[in-house]
Amino acid sequence: MATLGSYHLVRTSSGVVWVSRVAIGWNDLFVDVREWRAEDWRQHPQLSQAVLRSGRRDLLPQGPRLHPGHQWAVRAFRGQQDGPPERQ
């Protein structure tokens, strides 16, 4: 039983994927993401982070590419940067 708490089972259009959790728990144990939009992913931040860490970015909705000046937001989300760059 404890092993299940270490994974998210994610139902995709191509089948079920096991994704290692960021933290052990029972929320979002089984999630059907076949029709999820960006807002759905935002409401499940631990699942989103686990999907990104697992390298399964293909499960997330594809949005417009970020302007290079906004890449700091992505790095900050990943814990690679504290805030926006200083203006020159």
N, CA, C and O atoms as a Tinker XYZ file with bonds, in Angstrom:
   352  protein
     1  N      0.818000   -1.198000    0.000000    73     2
     2  CA     0.000000    0.000000    0.000000    64     1     3
     3  C      0.858000    1.257000    0.000000    63     2     4     5
     4  O      0.542000    2.226000   -0.690000    81     3
     5  N      1.955000    1.246000    0.778000    73     3     6
     6  CA     2.808000    2.431000    0.848000    64     5     7
     7  C      3.432000    2.743000   -0.512000    63     6     8     9
     8  O      3.694000    3.902000   -0.832000    81     7
     9  N      3.667000    1.694000   -1.309000    73     7    10
    10  CA     4.249000    1.915000   -2.632000    64     9    11
    11  C      3.333000    2.758000   -3.501000    63    10    12    13
    12  O      3.813000    3.613000   -4.246000    81    11
    13  N      2.037000    2.541000   -3.426000    73    11    14
    14  CA     1.101000    3.340000   -4.213000    64    13    15
    15  C      1.192000    4.813000   -3.857000    63    14    16    17
    16  O      0.999000    5.668000   -4.721000    81    15
    17  N      1.478000    5.121000   -2.618000    73    15    18
    18  CA     1.603000    6.504000   -2.192000    64    17    19
    19  C      2.841000    7.189000   -2.735000    63    18    20    21
    20  O      3.031000    8.387000   -2.526000    81    19
    21  N      3.688000    6.440000   -3.431000    73    19    22
    22  CA     4.908000    6.995000   -4.011000    64    21    23
    23  C      4.743000    7.359000   -5.484000    63    22    24    25
    24  O      5.671000    7.880000   -6.103000    81    23
    25  N      3.573000    7.089000   -6.042000    73    23    26
    26  CA     3.354000    7.305000   -7.471000    64    25    27
    27  C      2.008000    7.964000   -7.744000    63    26    28    29
    28  O      1.079000    7.883000   -6.940000    81    27
    29  N      1.929000    8.612000   -8.889000    73    27    30
    30  CA     0.668000    9.048000   -9.480000    64    29    31
    31  C      0.431000    8.092000  -10.647000    63    30    32    33
    32  O      1.349000    7.813000  -11.417000    81    31
    33  N     -0.781000    7.595000  -10.778000    73    31    34
    34  CA    -1.152000    6.840000  -11.966000    64    33    35
    35  C     -1.909000    7.823000  -12.858000    63    34    36    37
    36  O     -2.984000    8.301000  -12.495000    81    35
    37  N     -1.351000    8.115000  -14.004000    73    35    38
    38  CA    -1.888000    9.150000  -14.873000    64    37    39
    39  C     -2.455000    8.517000  -16.136000    63    38    40    41
    40  O     -1.729000    7.890000  -16.908000    81    39
    41  N     -3.758000    8.687000  -16.337000    73    39    42
    42  CA    -4.434000    8.154000  -17.533000    64    41    43
    43  C     -4.271000    9.164000  -18.653000    63    42    44    45
    44  O     -4.718000   10.304000  -18.536000    81    43
    45  N     -3.631000    8.750000  -19.741000    73    43    46
    46  CA    -3.426000    9.609000  -20.891000    64    45    47
    47  C     -4.170000    9.028000  -22.086000    63    46    48    49
    48  O     -4.766000    7.956000  -21.992000    81    47
    49  N     -4.134000    9.727000  -23.193000    73    47    50
    50  CA    -4.804000    9.219000  -24.396000    64    49    51
    51  C     -4.115000    7.972000  -24.939000    63    50    52    53
    52  O     -4.706000    7.238000  -25.730000    81    51
    53  N     -2.874000    7.723000  -24.526000    73    51    54
    54  CA    -2.160000    6.542000  -25.005000    64    53    55
    55  C     -2.011000    5.445000  -23.947000    63    54    56    57
    56  O     -1.333000    4.447000  -24.192000    81    55
    57  N     -2.629000    5.613000  -22.783000    73    55    58
    58  CA    -2.566000    4.584000  -21.754000    64    57    59
    59  C     -2.332000    5.159000  -20.369000    63    58    60    61
    60  O     -2.519000    6.354000  -20.141000    81    59
    61  N     -1.924000    4.301000  -19.449000    73    59    62
    62  CA    -1.666000    4.710000  -18.064000    64    61    63
    63  C     -0.160000    4.822000  -17.861000    63    62    64    65
    64  O      0.602000    3.949000  -18.275000    81    63
    65  N      0.254000    5.906000  -17.222000    73    63    66
    66  CA     1.663000    6.177000  -16.963000    64    65    67
    67  C      1.864000    6.276000  -15.454000    63    66    68    69
    68  O      1.068000    6.912000  -14.763000    81    67
    69  N      2.914000    5.657000  -14.943000    73    67    70
    70  CA     3.295000    5.782000  -13.532000    64    69    71
    71  C      4.283000    6.929000  -13.434000    63    70    72    73
    72  O      5.288000    6.947000  -14.145000    81    71
    73  N      4.007000    7.885000  -12.563000    73    71    74
    74  CA     4.890000    9.035000  -12.360000    64    73    75
    75  C      5.272000    9.079000  -10.883000    63    74    76    77
    76  O      4.399000    9.089000  -10.015000    81    75
    77  N      6.565000    9.106000  -10.598000    73    75    78
    78  CA     7.026000    9.197000   -9.208000    64    77    79
    79  C      6.590000   10.520000   -8.604000    63    78    80    81
    80  O      6.694000   11.569000   -9.240000    81    79
    81  N      6.102000   10.465000   -7.375000    73    79    82
    82  CA     5.645000   11.669000   -6.680000    64    81    83
    83  C      6.819000   12.511000   -6.208000    63    82    84    85
    84  O      7.930000   12.012000   -6.028000    81    83
    85  N      6.555000   13.782000   -6.014000    73    83    86
    86  CA     7.522000   14.687000   -5.408000    64    85    87
    87  C      7.570000   14.409000   -3.911000    63    86    88    89
    88  O      8.643000   14.439000   -3.308000    81    87
    89  N      6.410000   14.137000   -3.306000    73    87    90
    90  CA     6.296000   13.800000   -1.884000    64    89    91
    91  C      5.262000   12.680000   -1.743000    63    90    92    93
    92  O      4.262000   12.659000   -2.460000    81    91
    93  N      5.505000   11.769000   -0.832000    73    91    94
    94  CA     4.571000   10.660000   -0.621000    64    93    95
    95  C      3.228000   11.205000   -0.146000    63    94    96    97
    96  O      3.174000   12.107000    0.690000    81    95
    97  N      2.151000   10.654000   -0.684000    73    95    98
    98  CA     0.817000   11.090000   -0.307000    64    97    99
    99  C     -0.241000   10.331000   -1.088000    63    98   100   101
   100  O      0.067000    9.453000   -1.894000    81    99
   101  N     -1.481000   10.682000   -0.835000    73    99   102
   102  CA    -2.600000    9.986000   -1.477000    64   101   103
   103  C     -3.395000   10.879000   -2.422000    63   102   104   105
   104  O     -4.263000   10.389000   -3.145000    81   103
   105  N     -3.111000   12.186000   -2.429000    73   103   106
   106  CA    -3.858000   13.051000   -3.347000    64   105   107
   107  C     -3.416000   12.765000   -4.783000    63   106   108   109
   108  O     -2.248000   12.473000   -5.038000    81   107
   109  N     -4.345000   12.853000   -5.692000    73   107   110
   110  CA    -4.085000   12.604000   -7.114000    64   109   111
   111  C     -3.467000   11.229000   -7.355000    63   110   112   113
   112  O     -2.570000   11.079000   -8.185000    81   111
   113  N     -3.947000   10.237000   -6.630000    73   111   114
   114  CA    -3.434000    8.882000   -6.803000    64   113   115
   115  C     -3.680000    8.402000   -8.232000    63   114   116   117
   116  O     -2.756000    7.929000   -8.894000    81   115
   117  N     -4.918000    8.519000   -8.710000    73   115   118
   118  CA    -5.255000    8.173000  -10.098000    64   117   119
   119  C     -5.912000    9.380000  -10.728000    63   118   120   121
   120  O     -6.918000    9.881000  -10.226000    81   119
   121  N     -5.346000    9.849000  -11.824000    73   119   122
   122  CA    -5.831000   11.070000  -12.466000    64   121   123
   123  C     -5.976000   10.818000  -13.961000    63   122   124   125
   124  O     -5.058000   10.316000  -14.611000    81   123
   125  N     -7.129000   11.170000  -14.492000    73   123   126
   126  CA    -7.376000   11.080000  -15.928000    64   125   127
   127  C     -7.148000   12.463000  -16.530000    63   126   128   129
   128  O     -7.952000   13.372000  -16.323000    81   127
   129  N     -6.056000   12.623000  -17.274000    73   127   130
   130  CA    -5.685000   13.940000  -17.801000    64   129   131
   131  C     -5.982000   14.078000  -19.294000    63   130   132   133
   132  O     -5.516000   15.023000  -19.930000    81   131
   133  N     -6.737000   13.162000  -19.849000    73   131   134
   134  CA    -6.964000   13.176000  -21.296000    64   133   135
   135  C     -7.589000   14.464000  -21.800000    63   134   136   137
   136  O     -7.338000   14.859000  -22.938000    81   135
   137  N     -8.386000   15.121000  -20.997000    73   135   138
   138  CA    -9.025000   16.353000  -21.458000    64   137   139
   139  C     -8.638000   17.557000  -20.600000    63   138   140   141
   140  O     -9.345000   18.564000  -20.594000    81   139
   141  N     -7.537000   17.461000  -19.888000    73   139   142
   142  CA    -7.111000   18.558000  -19.031000    64   141   143
   143  C     -6.572000   19.717000  -19.852000    63   142   144   145
   144  O     -5.943000   19.533000  -20.894000    81   143
   145  N     -6.837000   20.909000  -19.351000    73   143   146
   146  CA    -6.295000   22.141000  -19.921000    64   145   147
   147  C     -5.271000   22.689000  -18.931000    63   146   148   149
   148  O     -5.068000   22.127000  -17.854000    81   147
   149  N     -4.636000   23.784000  -19.308000    73   147   150
   150  CA    -3.614000   24.388000  -18.453000    64   149   151
   151  C     -4.155000   24.691000  -17.055000    63   150   152   153
   152  O     -3.449000   24.492000  -16.067000    81   151
   153  N     -5.389000   25.166000  -16.962000    73   151   154
   154  CA    -5.976000   25.499000  -15.659000    64   153   155
   155  C     -6.086000   24.263000  -14.765000    63   154   156   157
   156  O     -5.866000   24.352000  -13.557000    81   155
   157  N     -6.420000   23.126000  -15.344000    73   155   158
   158  CA    -6.495000   21.887000  -14.563000    64   157   159
   159  C     -5.131000   21.541000  -13.976000    63   158   160   161
   160  O     -5.036000   21.146000  -12.814000    81   159
   161  N     -4.076000   21.686000  -14.773000    73   159   162
   162  CA    -2.725000   21.404000  -14.294000    64   161   163
   163  C     -2.323000   22.377000  -13.197000    63   162   164   165
   164  O     -1.654000   21.985000  -12.240000    81   163
   165  N     -2.722000   23.645000  -13.322000    73   163   166
   166  CA    -2.392000   24.634000  -12.291000    64   165   167
   167  C     -3.056000   24.284000  -10.966000    63   166   168   169
   168  O     -2.524000   24.613000   -9.906000    81   167
   169  N     -4.199000   23.627000  -11.007000    73   167   170
   170  CA    -4.895000   23.254000   -9.778000    64   169   171
   171  C     -4.299000   22.004000   -9.122000    63   170   172   173
   172  O     -4.726000   21.609000   -8.037000    81   171
   173  N     -3.326000   21.392000   -9.771000    73   171   174
   174  CA    -2.670000   20.186000   -9.256000    64   173   175
   175  C     -1.154000   20.376000   -9.334000    63   174   176   177
   176  O     -0.481000   19.681000  -10.096000    81   175
   177  N     -0.612000   21.317000   -8.547000    73   175   178
   178  CA     0.815000   21.658000   -8.672000    64   177   179
   179  C      1.767000   20.505000   -8.357000    63   178   180   181
   180  O      2.812000   20.390000   -8.997000    81   179
   181  N      1.438000   19.655000   -7.393000    73   179   182
   182  CA     2.344000   18.541000   -7.080000    64   181   183
   183  C      2.409000   17.554000   -8.238000    63   182   184   185
   184  O      3.479000   17.042000   -8.567000    81   183
   185  N      1.272000   17.292000   -8.850000    73   183   186
   186  CA     1.250000   16.403000  -10.006000    64   185   187
   187  C      2.019000   17.033000  -11.169000    63   186   188   189
   188  O      2.792000   16.352000  -11.843000    81   187
   189  N      1.810000   18.315000  -11.401000    73   187   190
   190  CA     2.516000   19.014000  -12.488000    64   189   191
   191  C      4.023000   18.942000  -12.289000    63   190   192   193
   192  O      4.773000   18.670000  -13.226000    81   191
   193  N      4.452000   19.186000  -11.067000    73   191   194
   194  CA     5.882000   19.147000  -10.769000    64   193   195
   195  C      6.436000   17.734000  -10.941000    63   194   196   197
   196  O      7.538000   17.559000  -11.459000    81   195
   197  N      5.683000   16.733000  -10.512000    73   195   198
   198  CA     6.128000   15.347000  -10.653000    64   197   199
   199  C      6.254000   14.970000  -12.130000    63   198   200   201
   200  O      7.202000   14.289000  -12.522000    81   199
   201  N      5.304000   15.411000  -12.940000    73   199   202
   202  CA     5.350000   15.120000  -14.374000    64   201   203
   203  C      6.592000   15.769000  -14.998000    63   202   204   205
   204  O      7.296000   15.137000  -15.786000    81   203
   205  N      6.853000   17.019000  -14.646000    73   203   206
   206  CA     8.042000   17.704000  -15.177000    64   205   207
   207  C      9.325000   17.005000  -14.749000    63   206   208   209
   208  O     10.226000   16.806000  -15.564000    81   207
   209  N      9.412000   16.631000  -13.477000    73   207   210
   210  CA    10.622000   15.962000  -12.967000    64   209   211
   211  C     10.827000   14.589000  -13.594000    63   210   212   213
   212  O     11.957000   14.120000  -13.719000    81   211
   213  N      9.740000   13.955000  -13.985000    73   211   214
   214  CA     9.852000   12.627000  -14.591000    64   213   215
   215  C     10.246000   12.686000  -16.062000    63   214   216   217
   216  O     10.498000   11.655000  -16.687000    81   215
   217  N     10.296000   13.897000  -16.610000    73   215   218
   218  CA    10.651000   14.034000  -18.018000    64   217   219
   219  C      9.498000   13.801000  -18.968000    63   218   220   221
   220  O      9.707000   13.665000  -20.173000    81   219
   221  N      8.284000   13.752000  -18.447000    73   219   222
   222  CA     7.105000   13.494000  -19.282000    64   221   223
   223  C      6.381000   14.787000  -19.637000    63   222   224   225
   224  O      5.161000   14.877000  -19.507000    81   223
   225  N      7.133000   15.780000  -20.084000    73   223   226
   226  CA     6.569000   17.065000  -20.486000    64   225   227
   227  C      5.493000   16.889000  -21.559000    63   226   228   229
   228  O      4.619000   17.742000  -21.712000    81   227
   229  N      5.560000   15.774000  -22.303000    73   227   230
   230  CA     4.576000   15.511000  -23.350000    64   229   231
   231  C      3.166000   15.354000  -22.790000    63   230   232   233
   232  O      2.198000   15.461000  -23.543000    81   231
   233  N      3.025000   15.105000  -21.500000    73   231   234
   234  CA     1.698000   14.966000  -20.895000    64   233   235
   235  C      1.037000   16.316000  -20.654000    63   234   236   237
   236  O     -0.185000   16.396000  -20.522000    81   235
   237  N      1.833000   17.373000  -20.595000    73   235   238
   238  CA     1.304000   18.714000  -20.320000    64   237   239
   239  C      0.803000   19.356000  -21.609000    63   238   240   241
   240  O      1.304000   19.060000  -22.693000    81   239
   241  N     -0.196000   20.245000  -21.486000    73   239   242
   242  CA    -0.705000   20.912000  -22.692000    64   241   243
   243  C      0.375000   21.788000  -23.318000    63   242   244   245
   244  O      1.189000   22.390000  -22.617000    81   243
   245  N      0.370000   21.847000  -24.615000    73   243   246
   246  CA     1.335000   22.667000  -25.337000    64   245   247
   247  C      0.759000   24.063000  -25.507000    63   246   248   249
   248  O     -0.296000   24.237000  -26.116000    81   247
   249  N      1.446000   25.042000  -24.976000    73   247   250
   250  CA     1.003000   26.427000  -25.085000    64   249   251
   251  C      1.945000   27.211000  -25.962000    63   250   252   253
   252  O      2.876000   26.653000  -26.544000    81   251
   253  N      1.710000   28.493000  -26.058000    73   251   254
   254  CA     2.618000   29.317000  -26.844000    64   253   255
   255  C      3.992000   29.367000  -26.186000    63   254   256   257
   256  O      4.108000   29.259000  -24.966000    81   255
   257  N      5.013000   29.527000  -26.986000    73   255   258
   258  CA     6.379000   29.626000  -26.455000    64   257   259
   259  C      6.524000   30.942000  -25.712000    63   258   260   261
   260  O      5.976000   31.966000  -26.121000    81   259
   261  N      7.266000   30.903000  -24.620000    73   259   262
   262  CA     7.492000   32.101000  -23.836000    64   261   263
   263  C      8.485000   33.019000  -24.522000    63   262   264   265
   264  O      9.427000   32.564000  -25.171000    81   263
   265  N      8.268000   34.298000  -24.371000    73   263   266
   266  CA     9.233000   35.291000  -24.821000    64   265   267
   267  C     10.518000   35.035000  -24.038000    63   266   268   269
   268  O     10.454000   34.737000  -22.846000    81   267
   269  N     11.679000   35.144000  -24.677000    73   267   270
   270  CA    12.934000   34.861000  -23.965000    64   269   271
   271  C     13.091000   35.642000  -22.657000    63   270   272   273
   272  O     13.732000   35.156000  -21.725000    81   271
   273  N     12.522000   36.831000  -22.578000    73   271   274
   274  CA    12.615000   37.613000  -21.354000    64   273   275
   275  C     11.815000   37.031000  -20.209000    63   274   276   277
   276  O     12.013000   37.421000  -19.058000    81   275
   277  N     10.921000   36.112000  -20.498000    73   275   278
   278  CA    10.093000   35.499000  -19.457000    64   277   279
   279  C     10.581000   34.115000  -19.061000    63   278   280   281
   280  O      9.958000   33.447000  -18.236000    81   279
   281  N     11.678000   33.688000  -19.637000    73   279   282
   282  CA    12.217000   32.379000  -19.286000    64   281   283
   283  C     12.599000   32.301000  -17.816000    63   282   284   285
   284  O     12.659000   31.207000  -17.256000    81   283
   285  N     12.860000   33.441000  -17.178000    73   283   286
   286  CA    13.209000   33.439000  -15.748000    64   285   287
   287  C     12.093000   32.824000  -14.930000    63   286   288   289
   288  O     12.354000   32.187000  -13.909000    81   287
   289  N     10.830000   33.007000  -15.365000    73   287   290
   290  CA     9.691000   32.458000  -14.624000    64   289   291
   291  C      9.757000   30.931000  -14.613000    63   290   292   293
   292  O      9.478000   30.296000  -13.596000    81   291
   293  N     10.122000   30.359000  -15.734000    73   291   294
   294  CA    10.243000   28.902000  -15.811000    64   293   295
   295  C     11.385000   28.433000  -14.918000    63   294   296   297
   296  O     11.240000   27.458000  -14.181000    81   295
   297  N     12.514000   29.121000  -14.982000    73   295   298
   298  CA    13.652000   28.737000  -14.139000    64   297   299
   299  C     13.315000   28.896000  -12.657000    63   298   300   301
   300  O     13.716000   28.070000  -11.838000    81   299
   301  N     12.582000   29.951000  -12.309000    73   299   302
   302  CA    12.195000   30.165000  -10.912000    64   301   303
   303  C     11.269000   29.050000  -10.442000    63   302   304   305
   304  O     11.393000   28.570000   -9.316000    81   303
   305  N     10.337000   28.636000  -11.305000    73   303   306
   306  CA     9.423000   27.538000  -10.960000    64   305   307
   307  C     10.208000   26.263000  -10.675000    63   306   308   309
   308  O      9.847000   25.488000   -9.790000    81   307
   309  N     11.263000   26.056000  -11.417000    73   307   310
   310  CA    12.085000   24.865000  -11.239000    64   309   311
   311  C     13.087000   25.015000  -10.101000    63   310   312   313
   312  O     13.835000   24.085000   -9.800000    81   311
   313  N     13.101000   26.194000   -9.465000    73   311   314
   314  CA    14.011000   26.424000   -8.362000    64   313   315
   315  C     15.419000   26.782000   -8.799000    63   314   316   317
   316  O     16.359000   26.675000   -8.012000    81   315
   317  N     15.572000   27.204000  -10.044000    73   315   318
   318  CA    16.889000   27.518000  -10.571000    64   317   319
   319  C     17.213000   29.007000  -10.506000    63   318   320   321
   320  O     18.347000   29.400000  -10.780000    81   319
   321  N     16.251000   29.832000  -10.152000    73   319   322
   322  CA    16.474000   31.283000  -10.117000    64   321   323
   323  C     15.478000   31.890000   -9.143000    63   322   324   325
   324  O     14.351000   31.409000   -9.030000    81   323
   325  N     15.880000   32.940000   -8.438000    73   323   326
   326  CA    15.026000   33.546000   -7.420000    64   325   327
   327  C     13.995000   34.521000   -7.962000    63   326   328   329
   328  O     12.909000   34.626000   -7.392000    81   327
   329  N     14.282000   35.223000   -9.016000    73   327   330
   330  CA    13.346000   36.217000   -9.506000    64   329   331
   331  C     13.731000   36.739000  -10.868000    63   330   332   333
   332  O     14.658000   36.228000  -11.496000    81   331
   333  N     13.024000   37.757000  -11.330000    73   331   334
   334  CA    13.301000   38.277000  -12.665000    64   333   335
   335  C     14.690000   38.914000  -12.736000    63   334   336   337
   336  O     15.214000   39.402000  -11.734000    81   335
   337  N     15.271000   38.901000  -13.920000    73   335   338
   338  CA    16.583000   39.521000  -14.066000    64   337   339
   339  C     16.481000   41.023000  -13.895000    63   338   340   341
   340  O     15.429000   41.618000  -14.134000    81   339
   341  N     17.583000   41.633000  -13.479000    73   339   342
   342  CA    17.584000   43.090000  -13.337000    64   341   343
   343  C     17.609000   43.740000  -14.699000    63   342   344   345
   344  O     18.228000   43.235000  -15.634000    81   343
   345  N     16.925000   44.873000  -14.801000    73   343   346
   346  CA    16.920000   45.606000  -16.067000    64   345   347
   347  C     18.240000   46.313000  -16.277000    63   346   348   349
   348  O     18.870000   46.784000  -15.330000    81   347
   349  N     18.638000   46.380000  -17.502000    73   347   350
   350  CA    19.900000   47.056000  -17.861000    64   349   351
   351  C     19.661000   48.517000  -18.122000    63   350   352
   352  O     20.600000   49.249000  -18.436000    81   351
